[in-house]
Amino acid sequence: MIRSIIIDDEPNSVEALHEMLNRYCTNVQVMGTTDNIRTARDLINLHKPDLVFLDIEMPFGNAFELLNNFPAVTFEVVFVTAFDNYALNAIKFSALDYLLKPVNIKELQQAIKKAEEKIQAKNITSRIDNLLFNLKQPVNSSKRLALPTFEGLIFLDTDDFVRLEASNNYTFIFLKDKTKTVVSRPLKEFESLLDMTNFSRVHHSHIINHNFIKKYHRGRGGYVEMEDGSSIEVSTRKKEEFLAKFI
């Protein structure tokens, strides 16, 4: 059983989530609920849950202030919120999960499945640290991205990405220090994670960082010469959108 706690200041949301967990996620046991971060820490210390469903905005502070109070976070977190905003991007950057209200049953079940795997991995503290680090950065600044590899999670600064190349359900990330990393995520996921004002998906297999472009060569679609010496084809259907970013 996954021992869980719900922290949310909306009684209807707590009741609905509790009911869905009881009915559709029978491997999750709700040990308790609370509606503010003042009592949340005591509840977590009392029950030592495996998983916490955590609303972002609550009385007396927010979810991130609560997490910052723990020297080491020992429980998995699924954020539950009505807001799709900057904070959610920081959450995604840190390989954490969230659910938007009203909670969808299938999305809840998927979140539980992913939480089970992450509980076994025991790397929640590093992911929470990464989240809190990113939240302190200016909105348009580089972010530190948590990425799953064959060896485990690695944390990379997006400013160091020269280019990304698809390989089935994996992605090769080529870095400015001439190294490359294989990540177990498809390329399309990076379009929602990266700031696409600084990056472009120029081909179904390639995303490039504008800061490392050496030269664009004209042609039907043309191709881009990168500072690492690589030549990346620009597809004809991506050409106009790509070039428009430099006009």
C-alpha positions as CSV (number, residue, x, y, z in Angstrom):
1,M,0.0,0.0,0.0
2,I,1.0,3.6,-0.7
3,R,0.5,5.7,2.4
4,S,-0.7,9.1,1.4
5,I,-1.8,12.5,2.8
6,I,-3.9,15.2,1.1
7,I,-3.0,18.8,1.7
8,D,-5.6,21.2,0.2
9,D,-7.7,24.1,1.6
10,E,-10.8,23.3,-0.6
11,P,-13.0,20.8,1.2
12,N,-14.8,19.8,-2.0
13,S,-11.5,19.1,-3.7
14,V,-10.3,17.0,-0.8
15,E,-13.5,15.0,-0.7
16,A,-13.5,14.4,-4.4
17,L,-9.8,13.3,-4.5
18,H,-10.3,11.1,-1.4
19,E,-13.3,9.4,-3.1
20,M,-11.5,8.8,-6.4
21,L,-8.5,7.3,-4.6
22,N,-10.8,4.9,-2.6
23,R,-12.7,3.9,-5.7
24,Y,-10.1,3.8,-8.5
25,C,-6.7,3.6,-6.8
26,T,-7.1,0.9,-4.2
27,N,-3.4,0.6,-3.6
28,V,-3.4,4.1,-2.1
29,Q,-4.4,4.6,1.6
30,V,-5.2,8.1,2.7
31,M,-3.7,8.5,6.2
32,G,-5.0,12.1,6.8
33,T,-5.9,15.5,5.4
34,T,-5.2,19.1,6.3
35,D,-6.0,22.5,4.8
36,N,-2.9,24.6,5.6
37,I,0.8,24.3,5.8
38,R,1.0,25.1,9.5
39,T,-0.5,21.7,10.3
40,A,0.8,19.9,7.3
41,R,4.3,19.5,8.6
42,D,3.1,17.9,11.8
43,L,0.8,15.6,9.8
44,I,3.6,14.5,7.6
45,N,6.0,13.9,10.5
46,L,3.2,11.9,12.3
47,H,2.3,9.5,9.4
48,K,5.5,9.5,7.4
49,P,3.7,9.1,4.1
50,D,5.0,7.7,0.8
51,L,3.1,10.2,-1.2
52,V,1.6,13.7,-0.6
53,F,-1.0,15.3,-2.7
54,L,-0.2,18.9,-2.4
55,D,-2.2,22.0,-3.4
56,I,0.1,24.9,-4.3
57,E,-1.7,28.0,-2.9
58,M,-3.1,27.6,0.7
59,P,-3.6,29.7,3.8
60,F,-0.5,30.7,5.7
61,G,1.9,30.0,2.8
62,N,2.3,27.8,-0.3
63,A,3.5,24.3,-1.1
64,F,7.0,25.4,-1.9
65,E,7.4,27.0,1.5
66,L,6.3,23.8,3.1
67,L,8.8,21.7,1.2
68,N,11.6,24.2,2.0
69,N,11.0,23.4,5.7
70,F,12.1,19.8,5.3
71,P,15.9,19.4,5.3
72,A,15.4,16.2,3.3
73,V,12.1,15.3,1.6
74,T,11.4,11.6,2.0
75,F,8.0,11.4,0.4
76,E,6.9,11.6,-3.3
77,V,4.8,14.7,-4.2
78,V,2.0,15.1,-6.7
79,F,0.9,18.8,-6.9
80,V,-2.8,19.3,-7.3
81,T,-3.8,22.8,-8.5
82,A,-6.3,24.8,-10.5
83,F,-3.6,27.0,-12.0
84,D,-1.5,26.3,-15.1
85,N,1.3,28.8,-14.6
86,Y,5.0,29.4,-14.3
87,A,5.3,27.2,-11.2
88,L,4.0,24.2,-13.2
89,N,6.8,24.6,-15.7
90,A,9.3,24.5,-12.8
91,I,7.6,21.3,-11.5
92,K,7.9,19.6,-14.9
93,F,11.6,20.7,-15.1
94,S,12.2,18.8,-11.9
95,A,10.7,15.4,-13.0
96,L,7.8,16.0,-10.6
97,D,4.1,15.4,-11.3
98,Y,1.0,17.5,-11.1
99,L,-2.8,17.2,-11.6
100,L,-5.0,20.1,-12.7
101,K,-8.4,20.5,-10.9
102,P,-10.9,19.1,-11.5
103,V,-8.9,15.9,-11.3
104,N,-9.4,13.5,-14.1
105,I,-9.6,9.8,-13.0
106,K,-7.3,8.5,-15.8
107,E,-4.7,11.2,-15.1
108,L,-4.9,10.4,-11.4
109,Q,-4.2,6.7,-12.1
110,Q,-1.3,7.6,-14.3
111,A,0.1,9.8,-11.6
112,I,-0.2,7.0,-9.1
113,K,1.6,4.6,-11.4
114,K,4.5,7.0,-12.0
115,A,4.6,7.8,-8.2
116,E,5.1,4.1,-7.5
117,E,8.1,3.9,-9.8
118,K,9.6,7.2,-8.3
119,I,9.1,6.0,-4.7
120,Q,11.3,3.0,-5.5
121,A,13.9,5.3,-7.1
122,K,14.4,7.2,-3.9
123,N,15.6,10.4,-5.5
124,I,12.9,12.8,-4.4
125,T,15.2,15.1,-2.4
126,S,17.3,16.0,-5.4
127,R,14.2,16.7,-7.5
128,I,12.6,18.9,-4.8
129,D,16.0,20.8,-4.5
130,N,16.0,21.3,-8.2
131,L,12.4,22.6,-8.1
132,L,13.2,25.1,-5.4
133,F,16.3,26.2,-7.3
134,N,14.4,26.8,-10.5
135,L,11.6,28.7,-8.7
136,K,14.2,31.3,-7.5
137,Q,15.4,32.0,-11.1
138,P,14.0,34.9,-13.2
139,V,11.2,33.8,-15.5
140,N,13.2,34.0,-18.7
141,S,16.5,32.7,-17.3
142,S,18.0,29.3,-18.0
143,K,16.6,26.4,-16.0
144,R,18.1,23.2,-14.5
145,L,16.4,20.2,-16.0
146,A,16.1,16.8,-14.3
147,L,16.5,14.1,-16.9
148,P,16.1,10.3,-16.6
149,T,19.1,8.3,-18.0
150,F,20.1,4.7,-17.9
151,E,22.1,5.4,-14.8
152,G,19.5,7.5,-13.0
153,L,18.6,11.2,-12.9
154,I,21.0,13.9,-14.1
155,F,20.5,17.7,-13.8
156,L,21.6,19.8,-16.7
157,D,21.4,23.6,-17.4
158,T,19.4,24.2,-20.5
159,D,21.8,27.0,-21.6
160,D,24.4,24.2,-22.1
161,F,22.2,22.4,-24.7
162,V,23.6,22.8,-28.2
163,R,21.1,20.5,-29.9
164,L,18.8,17.6,-29.3
165,E,18.3,14.6,-31.6
166,A,15.5,12.1,-31.6
167,S,16.2,8.3,-31.5
168,N,12.8,6.5,-31.2
169,N,11.6,7.1,-27.7
170,Y,15.0,8.4,-26.6
171,T,16.8,11.7,-27.1
172,F,20.5,12.5,-27.5
173,I,21.4,15.8,-25.9
174,F,24.6,17.4,-27.3
175,L,26.2,19.8,-24.8
176,K,28.6,22.7,-25.3
177,D,31.4,20.8,-23.5
178,K,31.3,18.4,-26.5
179,T,29.7,15.6,-24.4
180,K,26.4,14.0,-25.1
181,T,23.7,12.4,-22.9
182,V,21.1,9.8,-23.8
183,V,17.7,10.6,-22.1
184,S,14.8,8.3,-21.9
185,R,12.3,10.9,-23.1
186,P,11.0,11.4,-26.6
187,L,12.0,14.6,-28.4
188,K,8.4,16.0,-28.4
189,E,8.5,16.3,-24.6
190,F,11.3,18.9,-24.8
191,E,9.2,21.3,-26.9
192,S,7.0,21.9,-23.8
193,L,10.0,22.0,-21.4
194,L,12.4,24.3,-23.3
195,D,11.9,28.0,-24.0
196,M,11.1,27.8,-27.7
197,T,12.1,31.5,-28.2
198,N,15.7,30.3,-27.7
199,F,15.2,26.9,-29.3
200,S,13.7,25.7,-32.6
201,R,12.5,22.3,-33.7
202,V,13.8,22.5,-37.3
203,H,13.1,18.9,-38.2
204,H,11.1,16.1,-36.8
205,S,14.4,14.7,-35.4
206,H,16.1,17.9,-34.3
207,I,15.8,20.8,-31.8
208,I,18.6,23.4,-31.9
209,N,19.7,26.1,-29.6
210,H,19.8,29.5,-31.4
211,N,22.9,30.6,-29.3
212,F,25.0,27.9,-31.0
213,I,24.1,28.5,-34.6
214,K,27.1,29.3,-36.8
215,K,25.4,29.7,-40.2
216,Y,22.2,29.0,-42.0
217,H,22.6,27.7,-45.6
218,R,19.8,28.4,-48.0
219,G,18.0,25.6,-49.9
220,R,14.6,24.0,-50.3
221,G,14.6,23.8,-46.5
222,G,18.2,24.6,-46.1
223,Y,20.4,23.4,-43.3
224,V,22.0,24.9,-40.2
225,E,25.7,24.7,-39.4
226,M,26.2,24.5,-35.6
227,E,29.2,25.5,-33.6
228,D,29.9,21.9,-32.6
229,G,30.5,21.2,-36.3
230,S,27.3,19.4,-37.0
231,S,25.0,20.2,-39.9
232,I,21.2,20.0,-39.2
233,E,18.7,19.8,-42.0
234,V,15.7,22.2,-41.8
235,S,12.5,20.7,-43.1
236,T,10.6,22.6,-45.6
237,R,7.5,22.9,-43.4
238,K,9.6,24.2,-40.5
239,K,11.7,26.7,-42.6
240,E,9.3,29.7,-42.5
241,E,8.6,29.4,-38.7
242,F,12.3,29.0,-38.0
243,L,13.5,31.9,-40.1
244,A,10.8,34.2,-38.7
245,K,12.4,34.1,-35.3
246,F,15.4,36.0,-36.7
247,I,13.5,38.7,-38.6
